[in-house]
Amino acid sequence: MNSYYELNTELLAIELKLLFEGIYLRYGYDFRNYSKAHVRRRVLAFLGLKDMETVTDLQNKVLREPDLFRELLDELSINVTEMFRDPEFYLSFRENIIPKLKTYTFFKIWHAGCSTGEEVYSLAILLYEEGLLDRCQIYATDFNRKVLKIAKEGVYQLSDMQQYENNYLKSGGKRNLADYYKSMYGSVMIDKMFANRVVFSDHNLVTDSVFAEVNLIMCRNVLIYFEKQLQDKVLNLFHESLTPSGILCLGTKESLKFTSVESKFDTIDQRQKIFKKRII
């Protein structure tokens, strides 16, 4: 922790509250109900990068300098991702969800909090291998336009691909992951046929309303960064967005237990956190 705050944790909490209230009023981004530990860690790291002493110093500059705010926004964004992250989830998806999707002539998927897009393309590849890519429309959203640009381009580091290949094979992949990208100068570009099935769009789960009516929602490892009140708000947004019997996929550390929507979903796979909206 910043030495200034080591004996002033209450002061830090107050200054963070004022910072996020100011950001909401000035820019419309709402971090007020994010996990306190998450935002505290990110803001203090940002202070160190900018050689600032206090959060109040940061607030004064952020409210007056939009470029600095955009830098802070990148720091606060949740961009931990990889292709076929948690391979067991994709195995369960193939076994439990693909048969249901095959009964549809057309279906829509919302990938909320898509970050730089690796998991969006993972899902698209899986759907392609199951003969379903041409039957679907995927919407991939995030509030950070910088990561959305990366996702749209579909260009990633070649050095990461061995790990992604391992994930892909463990997830039940039917070919080689290299079949789906082209290598170039230390980078790879994902085949454009996948991006052509995806609409990348700016959407903020905290402040925006229903994005679209969809048959399936993927939002994995995002809710863990929200406090309970905000988790409830977002889960109700997802419930409203799903068609009857629609599928909700969360991260392995996330749950519907003790939330306001717990009774509105049936569990498909408790371990992999895959749920189905109940027909009332």
Secondary structure, 3 states (H helix, E strand, C coil): CCHHHCCCHHHHHHHHHHHHHHHHHHHCCCCCCECHHHHHHHHHHHHHHHCCCCHHHHHHHHCCCHHHHHHHHHHHCCCCCCCCCCHHHHHHHHHHHHHHHCCCCCEEEEEECCCCCHHHHHHHHHHHHCCCHHHEEEEEEECCHHHHHHHHHCEEEHHHHHHHHHHHHHCCCCCCHHHHEEEECCEEEECHHHHCCEEEEECCCCCCCCCCCEEEEEECCCHHHECHHHHHHHHHHHHHHEEEEEEEEECCCCCCCCCCCHHHEEEEECCCCEEEECCC
